[in-house]
Amino acid sequence: MDTYGYARPEVTKHSHAEWLGEVPTDWDIKKMKYLFRDHSQKGQPDATLLSVTQGQGVVPRTWVENRMVMPSGNLESFKFIEKEDFAISLRSFEGGLEYCHHDGIISPAYTVLKRRHANLDSGYYRYLFKSYAFISELQTSVVGIREGKNISFEELSYSLMPIPPLSAQRAIAAFLDDKCAKIDGAVKIKEDQIALLRERRQIIIQDAVTRGLNPAAPMKDSGIDWIGQIPAHWEVKRNKHMFVEINERSAKGTEQHLSMSQKLGLVPANLVEKSLVSESYEGAKLVREGDLVLNRLKAHLAVFSIASMEGLVSPDYSVFRPFVAGASSRYYESLFKTSKYLGEFRLRVRGIVEGFYRLYTDSFMDIPLLIPPQFEQGEIIDHLDRLSAKFDDAISIKQDQIAALKEYKTSLINAAVTGKIKVI
């Protein structure tokens, strides 16, 4: 019977390892200690400083996008690791062992594993040590719990490991290199398509909230360079003619605490923050449903949101309420998130407060504002709701396809390295 479109080996034997199950008859099975040894070589402080990562393996710290803090002091105790060695990290219990791409030194907190024999192909074991079957076996070698869970090589050394013939190891590695590259390429195409969909959505939104829905409507110069042409029947005023700042404070701080994220908007804080410290919110700002809330420390990122419920927000947030009856807060929220307004916010932020740029109320109130008729504001929002639903559906389909590709890749790796499919 075929698995993932590939034939199973004709003759198999039991590996006597639960995590491996049946393997081809020409595969050997030995304990980990006969394949790899714990290697601890120190005293090379001038070697390249490496980072042990789950996504990239063991790589120079300069390769890591989010640069880690460089260690200071004596590096004599750091362990030397060579290309094609493996490292056990504090996160190996959930992500497998890490393959080393570059000679260098790593923290003494990690375990360096070196092959004992030339008949062990590092390319094959690179895939094996990242397979979900092997990661399940790692759980039997966990000792203690810290920020991560330590993998004891002393315990792991007694786990049974597969040793396919060297030619099979190389064939499996080459097969997976090819298939994984193609799958990764397909994933990248779909990720690019999602990015284009999101970009297209933002362009359509900006066009709708700055030029209206009627392409045949007469236009006029707004008188503002960064806004350009607008429908002739729209008005242009400043924010101070539409909004009033609300500075109501909580007496006891017992109301629902709200926080803001660019993805979720203004929502209960426990949906945004990983953990909440028990504290009093006495003196926090009160918001009502429909208020327009601005994280003024991140105004240059267009972090605006509509309050969908009553609650409390940080004193670092600004709360604005339209004082013109019938004005649509949702229209203005969409307007303020366009690239045109984002650019203006960036120009008007002042100073740096603890690393954040701040948009002060006087600057916000001075910004020119587009004011369509109120009925048209509602029509624009209804149009954008329908549009967003279509884009969300299209993006969701792409995301599901990406998830399916990644699941297939994971399953294919697992099947190949444990001998469940024939690759030669």
Order of alpha helices (4+ residues) and beta strands (2+ residues): beta-beta-beta-beta-beta-beta-beta-beta-alpha-beta-beta-beta-alpha-alpha-beta-beta-alpha-beta-alpha-beta-beta-beta-beta-beta-beta-beta-beta-beta-beta-beta-alpha-alpha-beta-beta-alpha-beta-alpha
